[in-house]
Amino acid sequence: MNTKLKLAGSLLLIAPLLSAAAMTGPTQIATFAGGCFWSMEKTFDGVPGVLVTTSGYTGGKEPNPTYEQVSSGTTGHAESVEVTFDPSKVSYAQLLDVYFHNIDPTTVDRAFCDPGHQYRSVIFYHDDKQMRQAQAYKASLEASHIFPQIVTTIEPAGPFYAAESYHQDYHDKNPGSYAAYRLGCGRDARLAYLWGKKQ
C-alpha cells in the first residue's frame, strides 16, 4: 500500500495516514522545479528516504496561484515539487543527483514538450548548506563538459503553494493518462539522449 502524507505549508493533508514511526527523527525539505510537476513528483516518490512529495508553485510573487494562472506564464511561479526527506536515509546531495538526472538542464524556459517560464529548471535552496551543495553540484557538472551549458538556476526558497488536489499523485490516480503524456512529451527519450541511459 502506497502511503503518503501531503504537506500544504504547515497544514497536514493525510492521504492516507503515514505511520508515526516513519516520521520519527528530524526531517528536511528540498524544493525543485524541473518541468511538469507530475513527473517530478513521480521521480522523487521512488526514492528511499523520501517521506512526502507535494506538487505546487513557487518562485513567483502571486499569492495562492491557481493552475490556470501559473499556466499563463504571468505569475513568475514554476511548477515545482516540495520533498520532505529523512536525511539519515537519503542525503540532499543524493537528491540533487536524482534531480539533475531527471531534467533537461540545457533548455531555457522549457522542459521537454512544455514551453514557458513556468517550466524552467530551478533548485530552490532552504539554507546555506543546500545552496553550497547545489552550487558545487552544478559546478562539477559544468566542469565535466557533458553539456555546452547548464541553465538550471539556484535560488532561495520562498513561499510554496500546494497545487490543486487533482494534481497530487497524478501518476497514481491517472496512470494511463500520465503514461500517454510522458510518452507524448518525449521526456524519457530526451533523458536517455542527455544522460546516456534510460531513466
Backbone as JSON Lines, residues from 0, in Angstrom:
{"i":0,"aa":"M","n":[0.85,-1.19,0.0],"ca":[0.0,0.0,0.0],"c":[0.88,1.23,0.0]}
{"i":1,"aa":"N","n":[0.6,2.13,-0.9],"ca":[1.4,3.34,-1.02],"c":[0.84,4.4,-0.09]}
{"i":2,"aa":"T","n":[1.49,4.62,1.05],"ca":[1.02,5.63,1.99],"c":[1.82,6.89,1.81]}
{"i":3,"aa":"K","n":[1.11,8.01,1.79],"ca":[1.78,9.29,1.61],"c":[1.14,10.34,2.49]}
{"i":4,"aa":"L","n":[1.95,11.26,2.93],"ca":[1.48,12.38,3.72],"c":[1.69,13.62,2.9]}
{"i":5,"aa":"K","n":[0.65,14.4,2.72],"ca":[0.73,15.61,1.93],"c":[0.88,16.81,2.83]}
{"i":6,"aa":"L","n":[1.83,17.69,2.48],"ca":[2.03,18.91,3.23],"c":[1.56,20.09,2.41]}
{"i":7,"aa":"A","n":[0.83,21.0,3.03],"ca":[0.47,22.26,2.39],"c":[0.81,23.35,3.39]}
{"i":8,"aa":"G","n":[2.04,23.89,3.28],"ca":[2.52,24.82,4.29],"c":[2.67,24.08,5.59]}
{"i":9,"aa":"S","n":[2.02,24.58,6.65],"ca":[2.09,23.91,7.94],"c":[0.92,22.98,8.15]}
{"i":10,"aa":"L","n":[0.03,22.88,7.16],"ca":[-1.14,22.02,7.29],"c":[-0.84,20.64,6.75]}
{"i":11,"aa":"L","n":[-1.29,19.63,7.45],"ca":[-1.1,18.26,7.01],"c":[-2.39,17.76,6.39]}
{"i":12,"aa":"L","n":[-2.29,17.3,5.15],"ca":[-3.41,16.67,4.48],"c":[-3.05,15.21,4.34]}
{"i":13,"aa":"I","n":[-3.71,14.37,5.06],"ca":[-3.31,12.97,5.16],"c":[-4.05,12.14,4.14]}
{"i":14,"aa":"A","n":[-3.25,11.41,3.29],"ca":[-3.88,10.68,2.2],"c":[-3.05,9.49,1.74]}
{"i":15,"aa":"P","n":[-3.17,8.33,2.42],"ca":[-3.76,8.13,3.73],"c":[-2.73,8.41,4.83]}
{"i":16,"aa":"L","n":[-3.03,8.08,6.05],"ca":[-2.16,8.41,7.17],"c":[-0.85,7.63,7.11]}
{"i":17,"aa":"L","n":[0.25,8.35,7.19],"ca":[1.56,7.72,7.25],"c":[1.81,7.29,8.69]}
{"i":18,"aa":"S","n":[2.39,6.13,8.91],"ca":[2.61,5.67,10.27],"c":[3.51,6.63,11.02]}
{"i":19,"aa":"A","n":[3.25,6.78,12.31],"ca":[4.03,7.71,13.14],"c":[5.5,7.34,13.14]}
{"i":20,"aa":"A","n":[5.78,6.04,13.06],"ca":[7.18,5.59,13.09],"c":[7.98,6.15,11.92]}
{"i":21,"aa":"A","n":[7.31,6.33,10.79],"ca":[8.01,6.82,9.6],"c":[8.41,8.28,9.73]}
{"i":22,"aa":"M","n":[7.8,9.0,10.67],"ca":[8.07,10.42,10.81],"c":[8.93,10.74,12.03]}
{"i":23,"aa":"T","n":[9.47,9.73,12.69],"ca":[10.31,9.99,13.85],"c":[11.65,10.54,13.4]}
{"i":24,"aa":"G","n":[12.25,11.36,14.24],"ca":[13.53,11.96,13.9],"c":[13.35,13.19,13.04]}
{"i":25,"aa":"P","n":[14.42,13.98,12.89],"ca":[14.32,15.22,12.12],"c":[14.17,14.95,10.63]}
{"i":26,"aa":"T","n":[13.39,15.77,9.99],"ca":[13.24,15.7,8.54],"c":[13.7,17.03,7.93]}
{"i":27,"aa":"Q","n":[13.94,17.02,6.63],"ca":[14.34,18.23,5.92],"c":[13.48,18.39,4.67]}
{"i":28,"aa":"I","n":[13.5,19.61,4.14],"ca":[12.73,19.94,2.95],"c":[13.67,20.3,1.81]}
{"i":29,"aa":"A","n":[13.36,19.81,0.63],"ca":[14.05,20.22,-0.59],"c":[12.98,20.62,-1.59]}
{"i":30,"aa":"T","n":[13.27,21.61,-2.41],"ca":[12.3,22.07,-3.4],"c":[12.97,22.19,-4.76]}
{"i":31,"aa":"F","n":[12.35,21.56,-5.76],"ca":[12.92,21.51,-7.11],"c":[11.85,21.83,-8.15]}
{"i":32,"aa":"A","n":[12.27,22.51,-9.21],"ca":[11.43,22.7,-10.39],"c":[12.18,22.12,-11.58]}
{"i":33,"aa":"G","n":[11.48,21.29,-12.33],"ca":[12.13,20.66,-13.47],"c":[11.14,20.26,-14.55]}
{"i":34,"aa":"G","n":[10.21,21.17,-14.84],"ca":[9.17,20.85,-15.8],"c":[7.91,20.41,-15.09]}
{"i":35,"aa":"C","n":[7.09,19.66,-15.78],"ca":[5.8,19.22,-15.25],"c":[5.95,18.6,-13.86]}
{"i":36,"aa":"F","n":[5.2,19.13,-12.91],"ca":[5.35,18.62,-11.55],"c":[4.83,17.2,-11.38]}
{"i":37,"aa":"W","n":[3.97,16.74,-12.29],"ca":[3.56,15.33,-12.23],"c":[4.8,14.42,-12.31]}
{"i":38,"aa":"S","n":[5.68,14.74,-13.25],"ca":[6.86,13.9,-13.46],"c":[7.88,14.07,-12.34]}
{"i":39,"aa":"M","n":[8.04,15.28,-11.85],"ca":[8.97,15.5,-10.74],"c":[8.51,14.77,-9.49]}
{"i":40,"aa":"E","n":[7.2,14.81,-9.25],"ca":[6.67,14.12,-8.07],"c":[6.88,12.61,-8.2]}
{"i":41,"aa":"K","n":[6.59,12.06,-9.36],"ca":[6.78,10.63,-9.57],"c":[8.24,10.24,-9.37]}
{"i":42,"aa":"T","n":[9.14,11.07,-9.86],"ca":[10.57,10.8,-9.72],"c":[10.96,10.65,-8.26]}
{"i":43,"aa":"F","n":[10.57,11.59,-7.43],"ca":[11.01,11.57,-6.04],"c":[10.21,10.61,-5.18]}
{"i":44,"aa":"D","n":[9.0,10.25,-5.61],"ca":[8.23,9.23,-4.88],"c":[8.99,7.92,-4.79]}
{"i":45,"aa":"G","n":[9.81,7.64,-5.79],"ca":[10.5,6.36,-5.84],"c":[11.83,6.33,-5.11]}
{"i":46,"aa":"V","n":[12.19,7.41,-4.43],"ca":[13.49,7.48,-3.76],"c":[13.37,7.05,-2.3]}
{"i":47,"aa":"P","n":[14.09,6.0,-1.88],"ca":[14.07,5.6,-0.47],"c":[14.53,6.75,0.42]}
{"i":48,"aa":"G","n":[13.81,6.99,1.49],"ca":[14.13,8.09,2.39],"c":[13.29,9.32,2.15]}
{"i":49,"aa":"V","n":[12.61,9.38,1.01],"ca":[11.67,10.47,0.75],"c":[10.34,10.11,1.4]}
{"i":50,"aa":"L","n":[9.85,10.99,2.26],"ca":[8.64,10.71,3.02],"c":[7.4,11.36,2.41]}
{"i":51,"aa":"V","n":[7.58,12.53,1.81],"ca":[6.45,13.31,1.31],"c":[6.85,14.0,0.02]}
{"i":52,"aa":"T","n":[5.98,14.0,-0.96],"ca":[6.16,14.85,-2.13],"c":[4.87,15.62,-2.36]}
{"i":53,"aa":"T","n":[5.0,16.89,-2.67],"ca":[3.83,17.73,-2.92],"c":[4.08,18.56,-4.17]}
{"i":54,"aa":"S","n":[3.18,18.46,-5.12],"ca":[3.25,19.3,-6.31],"c":[2.73,20.69,-5.97]}
{"i":55,"aa":"G","n":[3.39,21.72,-6.51],"ca":[2.93,23.07,-6.21],"c":[3.62,24.12,-7.04]}
{"i":56,"aa":"Y","n":[3.52,25.34,-6.57],"ca":[4.02,26.5,-7.29],"c":[4.9,27.35,-6.37]}
{"i":57,"aa":"T","n":[6.03,27.8,-6.89],"ca":[6.89,28.68,-6.13],"c":[7.8,29.45,-7.09]}
{"i":58,"aa":"G","n":[8.44,30.48,-6.55],"ca":[9.37,31.26,-7.36],"c":[8.79,32.53,-7.93]}
{"i":59,"aa":"G","n":[7.5,32.76,-7.7],"ca":[6.85,33.97,-8.21],"c":[6.34,34.85,-7.09]}
{"i":60,"aa":"K","n":[5.55,35.84,-7.44],"ca":[5.04,36.79,-6.45],"c":[3.54,36.7,-6.22]}
{"i":61,"aa":"E","n":[2.83,35.98,-7.08],"ca":[1.38,35.87,-6.95],"c":[1.03,34.95,-5.77]}
{"i":62,"aa":"P","n":[0.31,35.45,-4.76],"ca":[-0.05,34.58,-3.63],"c":[-1.17,33.61,-4.01]}
{"i":63,"aa":"N","n":[-1.07,32.41,-3.51],"ca":[-2.1,31.38,-3.72],"c":[-2.54,31.27,-5.18]}
{"i":64,"aa":"P","n":[-1.6,31.05,-6.08],"ca":[-1.97,31.0,-7.5],"c":[-2.74,29.73,-7.84]}
{"i":65,"aa":"T","n":[-3.52,29.81,-8.89],"ca":[-4.2,28.63,-9.42],"c":[-3.37,28.05,-10.55]}
{"i":66,"aa":"Y","n":[-3.7,26.84,-10.94],"ca":[-3.01,26.21,-12.06],"c":[-3.18,27.04,-13.33]}
{"i":67,"aa":"E","n":[-4.38,27.55,-13.54],"ca":[-4.63,28.35,-14.74],"c":[-3.77,29.61,-14.75]}
{"i":68,"aa":"Q","n":[-3.62,30.24,-13.59],"ca":[-2.78,31.44,-13.51],"c":[-1.32,31.12,-13.8]}
{"i":69,"aa":"V","n":[-0.81,30.05,-13.18],"ca":[0.59,29.67,-13.39],"c":[0.81,29.26,-14.84]}
{"i":70,"aa":"S","n":[-0.15,28.55,-15.41],"ca":[-0.02,28.1,-16.8],"c":[0.02,29.26,-17.79]}
{"i":71,"aa":"S","n":[-0.5,30.41,-17.4],"ca":[-0.48,31.56,-18.29],"c":[0.93,32.13,-18.43]}
{"i":72,"aa":"G","n":[1.82,31.76,-17.5],"ca":[3.2,32.23,-17.56],"c":[3.4,33.63,-17.04]}
{"i":73,"aa":"T","n":[2.38,34.18,-16.37],"ca":[2.46,35.58,-15.93],"c":[2.7,35.75,-14.44]}
{"i":74,"aa":"T","n":[2.73,34.66,-13.68],"ca":[2.84,34.77,-12.22],"c":[4.29,34.76,-11.73]}
{"i":75,"aa":"G","n":[5.2,34.29,-12.57],"ca":[6.59,34.11,-12.14],"c":[6.84,32.8,-11.44]}
{"i":76,"aa":"H","n":[5.78,32.07,-11.11],"ca":[5.94,30.79,-10.43],"c":[6.38,29.7,-11.4]}
{"i":77,"aa":"A","n":[7.04,28.7,-10.85],"ca":[7.4,27.49,-11.6],"c":[6.65,26.31,-11.02]}
{"i":78,"aa":"E","n":[6.23,25.41,-11.88],"ca":[5.7,24.13,-11.37],"c":[6.84,23.45,-10.64]}
{"i":79,"aa":"S","n":[6.59,23.07,-9.39],"ca":[7.67,22.59,-8.51],"c":[7.19,21.41,-7.69]}
{"i":80,"aa":"V","n":[8.13,20.77,-7.04],"ca":[7.81,19.72,-6.09],"c":[8.55,19.99,-4.8]}
{"i":81,"aa":"E","n":[7.83,19.9,-3.7],"ca":[8.42,20.03,-2.38],"c":[8.62,18.62,-1.83]}
{"i":82,"aa":"V","n":[9.84,18.33,-1.43],"ca":[10.21,16.98,-1.0],"c":[10.58,17.01,0.48]}
{"i":83,"aa":"T","n":[9.88,16.25,1.29],"ca":[10.25,16.08,2.68],"c":[10.99,14.75,2.79]}
{"i":84,"aa":"F","n":[12.19,14.8,3.34],"ca":[13.01,13.59,3.35],"c":[13.68,13.37,4.7]}
{"i":85,"aa":"D","n":[14.09,12.14,4.92],"ca":[14.81,11.74,6.12],"c":[16.29,11.75,5.79]}
{"i":86,"aa":"P","n":[17.06,12.72,6.31],"ca":[18.47,12.83,5.93],"c":[19.33,11.67,6.43]}
{"i":87,"aa":"S","n":[18.79,10.85,7.32],"ca":[19.55,9.67,7.76],"c":[19.44,8.54,6.73]}
{"i":88,"aa":"K","n":[18.51,8.69,5.79],"ca":[18.3,7.66,4.77],"c":[18.67,8.12,3.36]}
{"i":89,"aa":"V","n":[18.54,9.39,3.11],"ca":[18.92,9.94,1.81],"c":[19.45,11.35,2.03]}
{"i":90,"aa":"S","n":[20.57,11.66,1.41],"ca":[21.19,12.97,1.6],"c":[20.66,13.97,0.57]}
{"i":91,"aa":"Y","n":[20.86,15.23,0.87],"ca":[20.48,16.27,-0.1],"c":[21.31,16.13,-1.37]}
{"i":92,"aa":"A","n":[22.58,15.76,-1.22],"ca":[23.43,15.55,-2.39],"c":[22.87,14.45,-3.29]}
{"i":93,"aa":"Q","n":[22.34,13.39,-2.69],"ca":[21.74,12.32,-3.48],"c":[20.47,12.8,-4.19]}
{"i":94,"aa":"L","n":[19.7,13.63,-3.51],"ca":[18.5,14.19,-4.15],"c":[18.87,15.08,-5.33]}
{"i":95,"aa":"L","n":[19.96,15.83,-5.18],"ca":[20.43,16.65,-6.3],"c":[20.79,15.78,-7.5]}
{"i":96,"aa":"D","n":[21.41,14.65,-7.24],"ca":[21.79,13.74,-8.33],"c":[20.55,13.19,-9.02]}
{"i":97,"aa":"V","n":[19.56,12.79,-8.22],"ca":[18.29,12.31,-8.79],"c":[17.64,13.42,-9.61]}
{"i":98,"aa":"Y","n":[17.62,14.6,-9.07],"ca":[17.01,15.74,-9.75],"c":[17.64,15.98,-11.12]}
{"i":99,"aa":"F","n":[18.94,16.17,-11.15],"ca":[19.58,16.51,-12.41],"c":[19.42,15.42,-13.46]}
{"i":100,"aa":"H","n":[19.45,14.16,-13.04],"ca":[19.34,13.07,-14.0],"c":[17.91,12.84,-14.48]}
{"i":101,"aa":"N","n":[16.99,13.68,-14.0],"ca":[15.61,13.57,-14.44],"c":[15.06,14.87,-15.01]}
{"i":102,"aa":"I","n":[15.97,15.78,-15.37],"ca":[15.57,17.02,-16.03],"c":[16.45,17.24,-17.26]}
{"i":103,"aa":"D","n":[16.06,18.22,-18.04],"ca":[16.9,18.72,-19.12],"c":[17.47,20.05,-18.64]}
{"i":104,"aa":"P","n":[18.75,20.08,-18.21],"ca":[19.32,21.31,-17.66],"c":[19.87,22.26,-18.72]}
{"i":105,"aa":"T","n":[19.54,22.01,-19.99],"ca":[20.16,22.77,-21.08],"c":[19.21,23.72,-21.79]}
{"i":106,"aa":"T","n":[17.92,23.68,-21.49],"ca":[16.95,24.5,-22.23],"c":[16.36,25.57,-21.33]}
{"i":107,"aa":"V","n":[16.29,26.79,-21.83],"ca":[15.76,27.92,-21.09],"c":[14.24,27.99,-21.25]}
{"i":108,"aa":"D","n":[13.54,28.12,-20.11],"ca":[12.08,28.29,-20.14],"c":[11.37,27.23,-20.98]}
{"i":109,"aa":"R","n":[11.82,26.02,-20.8],"ca":[11.2,24.9,-21.49],"c":[11.62,23.6,-20.8]}
{"i":110,"aa":"A","n":[10.7,22.64,-20.76],"ca":[11.03,21.31,-20.27],"c":[10.37,20.29,-21.19]}
{"i":111,"aa":"F","n":[11.19,19.65,-22.01],"ca":[10.7,18.64,-22.93],"c":[9.67,19.29,-23.87]}
{"i":112,"aa":"C","n":[8.41,18.85,-23.87],"ca":[7.44,19.43,-24.81],"c":[6.73,20.65,-24.24]}
{"i":113,"aa":"D","n":[7.03,21.0,-22.99],"ca":[6.3,22.08,-22.33],"c":[7.1,23.38,-22.35]}
{"i":114,"aa":"P","n":[6.65,24.38,-23.12],"ca":[7.35,25.67,-23.15],"c":[6.78,26.64,-22.12]}
{"i":115,"aa":"G","n":[7.61,27.58,-21.7],"ca":[7.14,28.63,-20.81],"c":[8.02,28.77,-19.57]}
{"i":116,"aa":"H","n":[8.02,29.98,-19.02],"ca":[8.83,30.28,-17.84],"c":[8.43,29.42,-16.65]}
{"i":117,"aa":"Q","n":[7.18,28.97,-16.62],"ca":[6.7,28.15,-15.53],"c":[7.28,26.74,-15.56]}
{"i":118,"aa":"Y","n":[7.97,26.39,-16.65],"ca":[8.59,25.07,-16.77],"c":[10.11,25.13,-16.71]}
{"i":119,"aa":"R","n":[10.65,26.22,-16.22],"ca":[12.11,26.36,-16.09],"c":[12.64,25.42,-15.02]}
{"i":120,"aa":"S","n":[13.94,25.16,-15.07],"ca":[14.55,24.29,-14.05],"c":[15.24,25.15,-12.99]}
{"i":121,"aa":"V","n":[14.86,24.93,-11.74],"ca":[15.37,25.71,-10.62],"c":[15.54,24.82,-9.4]}
{"i":122,"aa":"I","n":[16.63,25.04,-8.69],"ca":[16.81,24.45,-7.36],"c":[16.54,25.57,-6.36]}
{"i":123,"aa":"F","n":[15.53,25.39,-5.53],"ca":[15.19,26.38,-4.51],"c":[15.79,25.9,-3.18]}
{"i":124,"aa":"Y","n":[16.84,26.56,-2.73],"ca":[17.52,26.11,-1.52],"c":[16.88,26.7,-0.26]}
{"i":125,"aa":"H","n":[16.95,25.92,0.83],"ca":[16.32,26.31,2.1],"c":[17.31,26.8,3.14]}
{"i":126,"aa":"D","n":[18.59,26.61,2.91],"ca":[19.6,27.12,3.83],"c":[20.94,27.2,3.1]}
{"i":127,"aa":"D","n":[21.94,27.75,3.78],"ca":[23.24,27.94,3.14],"c":[23.89,26.62,2.74]}
{"i":128,"aa":"K","n":[23.66,25.59,3.53],"ca":[24.26,24.29,3.2],"c":[23.69,23.76,1.9]}
{"i":129,"aa":"Q","n":[22.38,23.83,1.74],"ca":[21.77,23.39,0.48],"c":[22.29,24.24,-0.68]}
{"i":130,"aa":"M","n":[22.41,25.53,-0.46],"ca":[22.9,26.41,-1.53],"c":[24.3,25.99,-1.97]}
{"i":131,"aa":"R","n":[25.19,25.77,-1.01],"ca":[26.56,25.39,-1.35],"c":[26.61,24.04,-2.06]}
{"i":132,"aa":"Q","n":[25.81,23.09,-1.62],"ca":[25.79,21.78,-2.26],"c":[25.25,21.87,-3.69]}
{"i":133,"aa":"A","n":[24.21,22.67,-3.86],"ca":[23.65,22.84,-5.21],"c":[24.66,23.52,-6.13]}
{"i":134,"aa":"Q","n":[25.33,24.54,-5.63],"ca":[26.33,25.25,-6.43],"c":[27.48,24.31,-6.8]}
{"i":135,"aa":"A","n":[27.9,23.48,-5.83],"ca":[29.01,22.56,-6.08],"c":[28.61,21.51,-7.12]}
{"i":136,"aa":"Y","n":[27.38,21.01,-7.03],"ca":[26.94,20.0,-8.0],"c":[26.89,20.61,-9.4]}
{"i":137,"aa":"K","n":[26.3,21.8,-9.5],"ca":[26.21,22.45,-10.8],"c":[27.61,22.73,-11.37]}
{"i":138,"aa":"A","n":[28.53,23.18,-10.52],"ca":[29.89,23.48,-10.96],"c":[30.59,22.22,-11.46]}
{"i":139,"aa":"S","n":[30.38,21.11,-10.76],"ca":[31.02,19.86,-11.19],"c":[30.44,19.38,-12.52]}
{"i":140,"aa":"L","n":[29.15,19.6,-12.72],"ca":[28.52,19.23,-13.98],"c":[29.05,20.1,-15.11]}
{"i":141,"aa":"E","n":[29.21,21.38,-14.84],"ca":[29.77,22.28,-15.85],"c":[31.22,21.91,-16.18]}
{"i":142,"aa":"A","n":[31.97,21.54,-15.14],"ca":[33.38,21.17,-15.34],"c":[33.53,19.88,-16.14]}
{"i":143,"aa":"S","n":[32.5,19.04,-16.11],"ca":[32.57,17.77,-16.85],"c":[32.42,17.97,-18.36]}
{"i":144,"aa":"H","n":[31.89,19.12,-18.76],"ca":[31.69,19.46,-20.18],"c":[30.8,18.44,-20.9]}
{"i":145,"aa":"I","n":[29.91,17.82,-20.15],"ca":[28.93,16.92,-20.78],"c":[27.97,17.72,-21.64]}
{"i":146,"aa":"F","n":[27.63,18.91,-21.17],"ca":[26.69,19.77,-21.88],"c":[27.36,21.11,-22.19]}
{"i":147,"aa":"P","n":[26.96,21.76,-23.28],"ca":[27.55,23.06,-23.61],"c":[27.2,24.14,-22.59]}
{"i":148,"aa":"Q","n":[26.03,24.01,-21.97],"ca":[25.64,24.98,-20.95],"c":[24.66,24.33,-19.98]}
{"i":149,"aa":"I","n":[24.67,24.81,-18.76],"ca":[23.71,24.39,-17.74],"c":[22.91,25.64,-17.36]}
{"i":150,"aa":"V","n":[21.63,25.65,-17.68],"ca":[20.83,26.84,-17.44],"c":[20.02,26.77,-16.15]}
{"i":151,"aa":"T","n":[20.06,25.63,-15.48],"ca":[19.35,25.48,-14.21],"c":[19.85,26.54,-13.23]}
{"i":152,"aa":"T","n":[18.93,27.25,-12.6],"ca":[19.31,28.28,-11.65],"c":[19.2,27.77,-10.21]}
{"i":153,"aa":"I","n":[19.85,28.49,-9.31],"ca":[19.85,28.15,-7.89],"c":[19.37,29.4,-7.15]}
{"i":154,"aa":"E","n":[18.21,29.29,-6.51],"ca":[17.56,30.46,-5.92],"c":[17.07,30.15,-4.51]}
{"i":155,"aa":"P","n":[16.97,31.18,-3.66],"ca":[16.44,30.95,-2.32],"c":[14.97,30.55,-2.37]}
{"i":156,"aa":"A","n":[14.6,29.63,-1.51],"ca":[13.2,29.19,-1.46],"c":[12.33,30.28,-0.86]}
{"i":157,"aa":"G","n":[11.16,30.45,-1.42],"ca":[10.17,31.37,-0.9],"c":[8.9,30.61,-0.56]}
{"i":158,"aa":"P","n":[7.79,31.3,-0.48],"ca":[6.52,30.6,-0.19],"c":[6.22,29.53,-1.23]}
{"i":159,"aa":"F","n":[5.77,28.39,-0.75],"ca":[5.4,27.27,-1.62],"c":[3.9,27.08,-1.49]}
{"i":160,"aa":"Y","n":[3.22,27.04,-2.63],"ca":[1.77,26.88,-2.64],"c":[1.41,25.53,-3.25]}
{"i":161,"aa":"A","n":[0.79,24.67,-2.45],"ca":[0.41,23.35,-2.94],"c":[-0.57,23.48,-4.09]}
{"i":162,"aa":"A","n":[-0.37,22.67,-5.11],"ca":[-1.27,22.67,-6.26],"c":[-2.61,22.04,-5.89]}
{"i":163,"aa":"E","n":[-3.56,22.18,-6.77],"ca":[-4.88,21.63,-6.56],"c":[-4.8,20.12,-6.34]}
{"i":164,"aa":"S","n":[-5.78,19.59,-5.63],"ca":[-5.74,18.18,-5.21],"c":[-5.65,17.22,-6.4]}
{"i":165,"aa":"Y","n":[-6.25,17.58,-7.53],"ca":[-6.22,16.65,-8.66],"c":[-4.84,16.5,-9.27]}
{"i":166,"aa":"H","n":[-3.93,17.43,-8.96],"ca":[-2.56,17.31,-9.45],"c":[-1.7,16.41,-8.55]}
{"i":167,"aa":"Q","n":[-2.1,16.25,-7.29],"ca":[-1.29,15.46,-6.37],"c":[-1.38,13.98,-6.73]}
{"i":168,"aa":"D","n":[-0.21,13.33,-6.78],"ca":[-0.15,11.89,-7.12],"c":[-0.84,11.6,-8.46]}
{"i":169,"aa":"Y","n":[-0.7,12.51,-9.4],"ca":[-1.38,12.34,-10.68],"c":[-1.01,11.03,-11.36]}
{"i":170,"aa":"H","n":[0.27,10.66,-11.23],"ca":[0.74,9.43,-11.88],"c":[0.09,8.18,-11.3]}
{"i":171,"aa":"D","n":[-0.32,8.26,-10.02],"ca":[-1.01,7.13,-9.4],"c":[-2.5,7.15,-9.68]}
{"i":172,"aa":"K","n":[-3.08,8.34,-9.66],"ca":[-4.53,8.46,-9.85],"c":[-4.94,8.24,-11.31]}
{"i":173,"aa":"N","n":[-4.06,8.64,-12.23],"ca":[-4.38,8.57,-13.66],"c":[-3.21,7.96,-14.43]}
{"i":174,"aa":"P","n":[-2.89,6.69,-14.16],"ca":[-1.69,6.09,-14.75],"c":[-1.69,6.07,-16.28]}
{"i":175,"aa":"G","n":[-2.84,5.79,-16.89],"ca":[-2.89,5.75,-18.35],"c":[-2.68,7.12,-18.96]}
{"i":176,"aa":"S","n":[-3.36,8.11,-18.41],"ca":[-3.23,9.48,-18.9],"c":[-1.82,10.0,-18.69]}
{"i":177,"aa":"Y","n":[-1.24,9.69,-17.52],"ca":[0.12,10.15,-17.25],"c":[1.12,9.49,-18.19]}
{"i":178,"aa":"A","n":[0.98,8.19,-18.41],"ca":[1.9,7.48,-19.3],"c":[1.83,8.04,-20.71]}
{"i":179,"aa":"A","n":[0.62,8.36,-21.16],"ca":[0.45,8.92,-22.5],"c":[1.1,10.3,-22.59]}
{"i":180,"aa":"Y","n":[0.91,11.1,-21.54],"ca":[1.53,12.43,-21.52],"c":[3.05,12.31,-21.56]}
{"i":181,"aa":"R","n":[3.58,11.45,-20.72],"ca":[5.04,11.33,-20.62],"c":[5.65,10.85,-21.94]}
{"i":182,"aa":"L","n":[5.0,9.87,-22.56],"ca":[5.49,9.37,-23.85],"c":[5.36,10.43,-24.93]}
{"i":183,"aa":"G","n":[4.2,11.06,-24.98],"ca":[3.97,12.07,-26.0],"c":[4.87,13.28,-25.85]}
{"i":184,"aa":"C","n":[5.26,13.57,-24.62],"ca":[6.13,14.71,-24.36],"c":[7.59,14.38,-24.67]}
{"i":185,"aa":"G","n":[7.9,13.1,-24.85],"ca":[9.27,12.71,-25.19],"c":[10.25,12.82,-24.04]}
{"i":186,"aa":"R","n":[9.73,12.81,-22.82],"ca":[10.6,13.0,-21.66],"c":[11.67,11.92,-21.54]}
{"i":187,"aa":"D","n":[11.26,10.67,-21.6],"ca":[12.22,9.57,-21.42],"c":[13.23,9.5,-22.56]}
{"i":188,"aa":"A","n":[12.76,9.75,-23.77],"ca":[13.69,9.73,-24.91],"c":[14.73,10.84,-24.77]}
{"i":189,"aa":"R","n":[14.3,12.01,-24.35],"ca":[15.24,13.13,-24.18],"c":[16.21,12.86,-23.03]}
{"i":190,"aa":"L","n":[15.71,12.29,-21.93],"ca":[16.59,11.97,-20.81],"c":[17.64,10.94,-21.22]}
{"i":191,"aa":"A","n":[17.22,9.95,-22.0],"ca":[18.17,8.94,-22.46],"c":[19.22,9.57,-23.36]}
{"i":192,"aa":"Y","n":[18.82,10.51,-24.18],"ca":[19.77,11.21,-25.07],"c":[20.75,12.04,-24.24]}
{"i":193,"aa":"L","n":[20.24,12.74,-23.25],"ca":[21.08,13.63,-22.45],"c":[22.04,12.88,-21.54]}
{"i":194,"aa":"W","n":[21.53,11.85,-20.88],"ca":[22.3,11.19,-19.83],"c":[22.84,9.81,-20.22]}
{"i":195,"aa":"G","n":[22.48,9.34,-21.41],"ca":[23.08,8.12,-21.92],"c":[22.52,6.83,-21.39]}
{"i":196,"aa":"K","n":[21.37,6.93,-20.72],"ca":[20.75,5.7,-20.24],"c":[19.28,5.97,-19.98]}
{"i":197,"aa":"K","n":[18.52,4.91,-19.91],"ca":[17.1,5.03,-19.61],"c":[16.93,5.43,-18.16]}
{"i":198,"aa":"Q","n":[16.07,6.41,-17.91],"ca":[15.86,6.88,-16.55],"c":[14.78,6.05,-15.87]}
